[in-house]
Amino acid sequence: MSTVRKTIAAGLAIATLSLGVAASATPAAAWGYHPWGWGGGWGPGWGVGAAAAGVALGAAAAATAAPYYAPACGFARQPVVDGYGNIVAYRRIRVCN
């Protein structure tokens, strides 16, 4: 999975959890909740929208940010020799350019 997909998946998970917490943290009132008092029916107020916008903007910024360099790394097989110089096994080592 690429870094961009991981970042987007993490951002969506955070947004889902934060919206669930914010939605469940409002008081239970049949006539609605207003940030400056009772009535008005604003719901949870500006906090949920601001949190969702912050998560979305943060995920977008993280997804577009590219590292300065991306080393090309891979794996190679290296022989393992005993005391007499005989190859007894191979091991994988990480090789970066």
DSSP file (Angstrom, degrees, kcal/mol; ACC not computed):
  #  RESIDUE AA STRUCTURE BP1 BP2  ACC     N-H-->O    O-->H-N    N-H-->O    O-->H-N    TCO  KAPPA ALPHA  PHI   PSI    X-CA   Y-CA   Z-CA
    1    1 A M              0   0    0      0, 0.0     2,-0.0     0, 0.0     0, 0.0   0.000 360.0 360.0 360.0 134.1    0.0    0.0    0.0
    2    2 A S     >  -     0   0    0      1,-0.1     4,-2.2     4,-0.0     5,-0.2  -0.246 360.0-111.6 -76.5 165.4    1.4    3.4   -1.0
    3    3 A T  H  > S+     0   0    0      1,-0.2     4,-2.4     2,-0.2     5,-0.2   0.864 116.7  54.3 -64.0 -37.5    2.1    6.2    1.5
    4    4 A V  H  > S+     0   0    0      2,-0.2     4,-2.5     1,-0.2    -1,-0.2   0.921 109.4  47.2 -64.9 -42.9   -0.7    8.3    0.0
    5    5 A R  H  > S+     0   0    0      1,-0.2     4,-2.5     2,-0.2    -2,-0.2   0.892 111.8  50.6 -66.4 -38.7   -3.2    5.6    0.4
    6    6 A K  H  X S+     0   0    0     -4,-2.2     4,-2.5     2,-0.2    -1,-0.2   0.911 111.5  48.7 -63.7 -41.2   -2.1    5.0    4.0
    7    7 A T  H  X S+     0   0    0     -4,-2.4     4,-2.4     2,-0.2    -2,-0.2   0.913 112.6  46.9 -65.7 -43.2   -2.4    8.7    4.8
    8    8 A I  H  X S+     0   0    0     -4,-2.5     4,-2.4     2,-0.2    -2,-0.2   0.913 112.8  49.8 -65.7 -41.6   -5.8    9.0    3.3
    9    9 A A  H  X S+     0   0    0     -4,-2.5     4,-2.1     1,-0.2    -2,-0.2   0.912 112.2  47.6 -63.6 -41.8   -7.0    5.9    5.1
   10   10 A A  H  X S+     0   0    0     -4,-2.5     4,-2.5     2,-0.2    -2,-0.2   0.903 111.5  51.1 -65.5 -40.7   -5.6    7.2    8.4
   11   11 A G  H  X S+     0   0    0     -4,-2.4     4,-2.5     1,-0.2    -2,-0.2   0.903 110.6  48.1 -63.5 -41.6   -7.3   10.6    7.8
   12   12 A L  H  X S+     0   0    0     -4,-2.4     4,-2.4     2,-0.2    -1,-0.2   0.888 111.5  50.4 -66.4 -38.3  -10.6    9.0    7.1
   13   13 A A  H  X S+     0   0    0     -4,-2.1     4,-2.4     2,-0.2    -2,-0.2   0.920 112.3  46.7 -64.9 -42.8  -10.4    6.8   10.2
   14   14 A I  H  X S+     0   0    0     -4,-2.5     4,-2.8     2,-0.2     5,-0.2   0.910 112.4  50.3 -65.1 -42.1   -9.5    9.9   12.4
   15   15 A A  H  X S+     0   0    0     -4,-2.5     4,-2.3     2,-0.2     5,-0.2   0.911 111.2  48.8 -63.1 -42.0  -12.4   11.9   10.8
   16   16 A T  H  X S+     0   0    0     -4,-2.4     4,-1.9     2,-0.2    -2,-0.2   0.933 114.6  44.2 -63.7 -46.4  -14.8    9.1   11.5
   17   17 A L  H  X S+     0   0    0     -4,-2.4     4,-2.3     2,-0.2    -2,-0.2   0.907 114.2  49.1 -66.3 -41.5  -13.8    8.6   15.1
   18   18 A S  H  X S+     0   0    0     -4,-2.8     4,-2.5     1,-0.2    -1,-0.2   0.890 111.8  48.8 -68.5 -37.5  -13.7   12.4   15.8
   19   19 A L  H  X S+     0   0    0     -4,-2.3     4,-2.3    -5,-0.2    -1,-0.2   0.880 110.9  51.3 -68.1 -36.4  -17.1   12.9   14.3
   20   20 A G  H  X S+     0   0    0     -4,-1.9     4,-1.6    -5,-0.2    -2,-0.2   0.910 112.8  44.8 -64.9 -42.4  -18.5   10.0   16.3
   21   21 A V  H  X S+     0   0    0     -4,-2.3     4,-0.9     2,-0.2    -2,-0.2   0.920 114.7  48.4 -67.2 -43.6  -17.1   11.4   19.6
   22   22 A A  H  < S+     0   0    0     -4,-2.5     3,-0.4     1,-0.2    -2,-0.2   0.877 111.2  50.3 -66.1 -36.9  -18.3   15.0   18.8
   23   23 A A  H >< S+     0   0    0     -4,-2.3     3,-0.7     1,-0.2    -1,-0.2   0.843 112.1  46.9 -70.9 -32.1  -21.8   13.8   17.9
   24   24 A S  H 3< S+     0   0    0     -4,-1.6    -1,-0.2     1,-0.2    -2,-0.2   0.593 100.6  68.3 -84.9  -9.1  -22.1   11.8   21.1
   25   25 A A  T 3< S+     0   0    0     -4,-0.9    -1,-0.2    -3,-0.4    -2,-0.2   0.422  76.0 103.7 -90.8   2.3  -20.8   14.6   23.3
   26   26 A T  S <  S-     0   0    0     -3,-0.7     2,-0.1    -4,-0.2    -3,-0.0  -0.543  81.0-102.4 -83.0 150.4  -23.8   16.9   22.8
   27   27 A P        -     0   0    0      0, 0.0     2,-1.0     0, 0.0    -1,-0.1  -0.410  32.6-114.4 -70.8 148.8  -26.4   17.2   25.5
   28   28 A A        +     0   0    0     -2,-0.1     2,-0.4     2,-0.0     0, 0.0  -0.734  54.7 149.6 -86.6 102.0  -29.7   15.3   25.1
   29   29 A A    >   -     0   0    0     -2,-1.0     3,-1.0     1,-0.1     4,-0.1  -1.000  44.1-146.2-136.4 133.6  -32.4   18.0   24.7
   30   30 A A  T 3  S+     0   0    0     -2,-0.4    -1,-0.1     1,-0.2     3,-0.1   0.755 100.0  51.9 -70.5 -23.5  -35.6   17.7   22.7
   31   31 A W  T 3  S-     0   0    0      1,-0.3    10,-0.3     8,-0.0    -1,-0.2   0.378 113.2-111.4 -97.1   4.6  -35.6   21.4   21.7
   32   32 A G    <   -     0   0    0     -3,-1.0     7,-0.8     8,-0.1     2,-0.4  -0.122  25.8 -90.3  93.8 169.7  -32.0   21.5   20.4
   33   33 A Y  E     -A   38   0A   0      5,-0.2     9,-1.0    -3,-0.1    10,-0.7  -0.976  28.0-165.8-126.4 136.0  -28.8   23.1   21.6
   34   34 A H  E >   -A   37   0A   0      3,-1.3     3,-1.8    -2,-0.4     6,-0.1  -0.958  27.1-128.0-119.9 138.9  -27.5   26.5   20.7
   35   35 A P  T 3  S+     0   0    0      0, 0.0     3,-0.1     0, 0.0    -1,-0.1   0.767 109.9  40.3 -59.7 -24.2  -23.9   27.6   21.4
   36   36 A W  T 3  S-     0   0    0      1,-0.2     2,-0.3     3,-0.2    -3,-0.0   0.168 132.4 -46.3-110.7  18.0  -25.0   30.7   23.2
   37   37 A G  E <  S-A   34   0A   0     -3,-1.8    -3,-1.3     2,-0.1    -1,-0.2  -0.924  85.4 -33.9 147.0-170.6  -28.0   29.3   25.1
   38   38 A W  E    S+A   33   0A   0     -2,-0.3    -5,-0.2    -5,-0.2    -6,-0.1  -0.516  97.1  26.6 -84.3 150.4  -31.0   27.1   24.7
   39   39 A G        +     0   0    0     -7,-0.8     3,-0.3    -2,-0.2    -3,-0.2  -0.148  65.8  97.6  92.3 171.8  -33.0   27.0   21.5
   40   40 A G  S    S-     0   0    0      1,-0.2    -8,-0.1    -9,-0.1    -6,-0.1  -0.013  78.2-122.7  99.0 -29.8  -32.0   27.7   17.9
   41   41 A G        +     0   0    0    -10,-0.3    -1,-0.2     1,-0.1    -7,-0.2   0.861  57.8 148.6  62.3  40.0  -31.4   24.1   16.9
   42   42 A W    >   -     0   0    0     -9,-1.0     3,-0.9    -3,-0.3    -8,-0.2   0.601  42.9-146.6 -79.9 -11.2  -27.8   24.5   15.8
   43   43 A G  T 3   -     0   0    0    -10,-0.7    -1,-0.3     1,-0.2     3,-0.1  -0.584  66.9 -13.4  77.2-143.5  -26.9   21.0   16.8
   44   44 A P  T 3  S-     0   0    0      0, 0.0     3,-0.5     0, 0.0    -1,-0.2   0.529  98.2-133.3 -75.5  -3.5  -23.3   20.5   18.1
   45   45 A G    <>  -     0   0    0     -3,-0.9     4,-0.6     1,-0.2     3,-0.4  -0.451  46.6 -37.5  90.6-162.0  -22.2   24.0   16.9
   46   46 A W  H  > S+     0   0    0      1,-0.2     4,-2.5     2,-0.2     5,-0.2   0.627 116.5  81.4 -79.3 -14.8  -19.2   25.0   14.9
   47   47 A G  H  > S+     0   0    0     -3,-0.5     4,-2.4     1,-0.2    -1,-0.2   0.890  91.0  47.8 -62.6 -42.1  -16.8   22.7   16.7
   48   48 A V  H  > S+     0   0    0     -3,-0.4     4,-2.6     2,-0.2    -1,-0.2   0.921 113.8  47.4 -66.9 -43.3  -17.7   19.6   14.7
   49   49 A G  H  X S+     0   0    0     -4,-0.6     4,-2.5     1,-0.2    -2,-0.2   0.908 113.3  48.2 -63.7 -41.6  -17.3   21.4   11.4
   50   50 A A  H  X S+     0   0    0     -4,-2.5     4,-2.4     2,-0.2    -2,-0.2   0.895 112.6  48.7 -66.3 -39.3  -14.0   23.0   12.4
   51   51 A A  H  X S+     0   0    0     -4,-2.4     4,-2.3    -5,-0.2    -2,-0.2   0.920 113.0  47.2 -66.3 -43.1  -12.7   19.6   13.5
   52   52 A A  H  X S+     0   0    0     -4,-2.6     4,-2.4     2,-0.2    -2,-0.2   0.907 113.2  48.6 -65.3 -41.1  -13.8   17.9   10.3
   53   53 A A  H  X S+     0   0    0     -4,-2.5     4,-2.8    -5,-0.2     5,-0.2   0.900 111.3  50.8 -65.1 -40.2  -12.3   20.7    8.2
   54   54 A G  H  X S+     0   0    0     -4,-2.4     4,-2.3     2,-0.2    -2,-0.2   0.907 111.8  46.6 -63.7 -42.2   -9.0   20.5   10.2
   55   55 A V  H  X S+     0   0    0     -4,-2.3     4,-2.4     2,-0.2    -2,-0.2   0.920 114.1  48.2 -65.7 -43.2   -8.7   16.8    9.7
   56   56 A A  H  X S+     0   0    0     -4,-2.4     4,-2.2     2,-0.2    -2,-0.2   0.922 113.9  45.7 -65.0 -43.7   -9.5   17.0    6.0
   57   57 A L  H  X S+     0   0    0     -4,-2.8     4,-2.4     2,-0.2    -1,-0.2   0.892 113.1  50.6 -66.8 -38.7   -7.0   19.8    5.4
   58   58 A G  H  X S+     0   0    0     -4,-2.3     4,-2.2    -5,-0.2    -2,-0.2   0.900 111.2  47.7 -65.1 -40.8   -4.3   18.0    7.4
   59   59 A A  H  X S+     0   0    0     -4,-2.4     4,-2.0     2,-0.2    -2,-0.2   0.892 112.3  49.6 -66.7 -39.1   -4.8   14.8    5.5
   60   60 A A  H  X S+     0   0    0     -4,-2.2     4,-1.7     2,-0.2    -2,-0.2   0.908 112.1  48.0 -66.1 -40.9   -4.7   16.7    2.2
   61   61 A A  H  X S+     0   0    0     -4,-2.4     4,-1.2     1,-0.2    -2,-0.2   0.894 113.1  47.8 -67.0 -39.1   -1.5   18.5    3.2
   62   62 A A  H  < S+     0   0    0     -4,-2.2    -1,-0.2     1,-0.2    -2,-0.2   0.852 110.6  52.2 -70.1 -33.1    0.1   15.2    4.3
   63   63 A A  H  < S+     0   0    0     -4,-2.0    -1,-0.2     1,-0.2    -2,-0.2   0.837 112.3  44.4 -72.3 -31.7   -0.9   13.5    1.1
   64   64 A T  H  < S+     0   0    0     -4,-1.7     2,-0.4    -5,-0.1    -1,-0.2   0.688  89.8  98.5 -87.2 -17.7    0.6   16.1   -1.1
   65   65 A A     <  -     0   0    0     -4,-1.2    -4,-0.0    -5,-0.2     0, 0.0  -0.574  57.9-165.6 -74.3 124.4    3.9   16.5    0.8
   66   66 A A        -     0   0    0     -2,-0.4    -2,-0.1     1,-0.1     4,-0.0  -0.851  23.8-107.6-108.4 145.2    6.6   14.5   -0.8
   67   67 A P        -     0   0    0      0, 0.0     3,-0.1     0, 0.0    -1,-0.1  -0.302  28.6-115.2 -67.0 158.2    9.9   13.7    0.8
   68   68 A Y  S    S+     0   0    0      1,-0.2     2,-0.3     0, 0.0    -2,-0.0   0.875  97.4   6.1 -63.3 -37.9   13.0   15.5   -0.5
   69   69 A Y        -     0   0    0      2,-0.0    -1,-0.2     0, 0.0     0, 0.0  -0.985  61.1-152.8-142.9 153.0   14.5   12.2   -1.8
   70   70 A A        -     0   0    0     -2,-0.3     2,-0.1    -3,-0.1    -4,-0.0  -0.892  22.0-143.1-126.8  99.8   13.2    8.7   -2.0
   71   71 A P        -     0   0    0      0, 0.0     2,-1.0     0, 0.0    -2,-0.0  -0.367  16.4-123.8 -65.7 139.5   16.1    6.2   -1.9
   72   72 A A        +     0   0    0     -2,-0.1    25,-1.9     2,-0.0     2,-0.3  -0.745  41.6 177.7 -84.4 106.4   15.6    3.2   -4.2
   73   73 A C  E     +B   96   0B   0     -2,-1.0     2,-0.3    23,-0.2    23,-0.2  -0.816   9.4 151.4-113.7 151.5   15.9    0.3   -1.8
   74   74 A G  E     -B   95   0B   0     21,-2.3    21,-3.1    -2,-0.3     2,-0.4  -0.892  39.5 -93.5-157.4-173.7   15.6   -3.4   -2.4
   75   75 A F  E     -B   94   0B   0     -2,-0.3     2,-0.3    19,-0.2    19,-0.2  -0.906  31.1-175.4-117.8 144.6   16.8   -6.8   -1.1
   76   76 A A  E     -B   93   0B   0     17,-2.5    17,-2.8    -2,-0.4     2,-0.5  -0.932  27.2-114.4-132.5 157.3   19.8   -8.8   -2.3
   77   77 A R  E     -B   92   0B   0     -2,-0.3    15,-0.2    15,-0.2    13,-0.0  -0.801  28.1-169.0 -94.7 132.0   21.0  -12.3   -1.4
   78   78 A Q  E     -B   91   0B   0     13,-3.1    13,-2.5    -2,-0.5     2,-0.1  -0.976  22.6-120.6-120.8 130.7   24.4  -12.5    0.3
   79   79 A P  E     -B   90   0B   0      0, 0.0     2,-0.5     0, 0.0    11,-0.3  -0.411  16.2-144.5 -71.1 145.6   26.2  -15.8    0.8
   80   80 A V  E     -B   89   0B   0      9,-3.2     8,-3.0    -2,-0.1     9,-1.3  -0.953  21.1-164.9-108.1 123.9   27.1  -16.9    4.3
   81   81 A V  E     -B   87   0B   0     -2,-0.5     6,-0.2     6,-0.2     2,-0.1  -0.785  10.6-135.4-112.1 153.0   30.4  -18.8    4.4
   82   82 A D    >   -     0   0    0      4,-2.1     3,-1.5    -2,-0.3    -1,-0.1  -0.206  46.3 -79.1 -90.4-170.5   31.9  -21.0    7.1
   83   83 A G  T 3  S+     0   0    0      1,-0.3    -1,-0.0     2,-0.1    -2,-0.0   0.690 129.9  52.3 -65.8 -19.5   35.5  -20.9    8.4
   84   84 A Y  T 3  S-     0   0    0      2,-0.1    -1,-0.3     0, 0.0    -3,-0.0   0.456 119.8-104.2 -96.3  -2.0   36.8  -22.8    5.4
   85   85 A G  S <  S+     0   0    0     -3,-1.5     2,-0.3     1,-0.3    -2,-0.1   0.541  73.4 141.2  91.9   7.8   35.2  -20.5    2.8
   86   86 A N        -     0   0    0      1,-0.1    -4,-2.1     2,-0.0     2,-0.6  -0.641  56.6-118.6 -83.7 140.1   32.3  -22.9    1.9
   87   87 A I  E     +B   81   0B   0     -2,-0.3    -6,-0.2    -6,-0.2     3,-0.1  -0.681  38.2 168.7 -78.1 121.5   28.9  -21.3    1.2
   88   88 A V  E     -     0   0B   0     -8,-3.0     2,-0.3    -2,-0.6    -7,-0.2   0.653  60.2 -16.7-107.8 -21.6   26.5  -22.7    3.8
   89   89 A A  E     -B   80   0B   0     -9,-1.3    -9,-3.2     2,-0.0     2,-0.4  -0.963  58.6-117.1-166.2 176.4   23.5  -20.5    3.4
   90   90 A Y  E     -B   79   0B   0     -2,-0.3     2,-0.3   -11,-0.3   -13,-0.1  -0.966  21.9-163.4-126.6 147.6   22.2  -17.2    1.9
   91   91 A R  E     -B   78   0B   0    -13,-2.5   -13,-3.1    -2,-0.4     2,-0.4  -0.947  21.3-118.6-128.4 153.3   20.8  -14.3    3.8
   92   92 A R  E     -B   77   0B   0     -2,-0.3     2,-0.3   -15,-0.2   -15,-0.2  -0.760  31.6-175.9 -91.7 132.5   18.7  -11.3    2.6
   93   93 A I  E     -B   76   0B   0    -17,-2.8   -17,-2.5    -2,-0.4     2,-0.4  -0.936  27.6-115.0-125.6 151.6   20.2   -7.9    3.1
   94   94 A R  E     -B   75   0B   0     -2,-0.3     2,-0.5   -19,-0.2   -19,-0.2  -0.726  30.1-168.3 -87.7 130.6   18.8   -4.5    2.3
   95   95 A V  E     -B   74   0B   0    -21,-3.1   -21,-2.3    -2,-0.4     2,-0.4  -0.981   4.1-175.0-123.6 124.1   20.6   -2.5   -0.4
   96   96 A C  E      B   73   0B   0     -2,-0.5   -23,-0.2   -23,-0.2    -2,-0.0  -0.936 360.0 360.0-119.5 142.1   19.9    1.2   -1.0
   97   97 A N              0   0    0    -25,-1.9   -24,-0.1    -2,-0.4    -1,-0.1   0.437 360.0 360.0 -86.4 360.0   21.3    3.3   -3.8
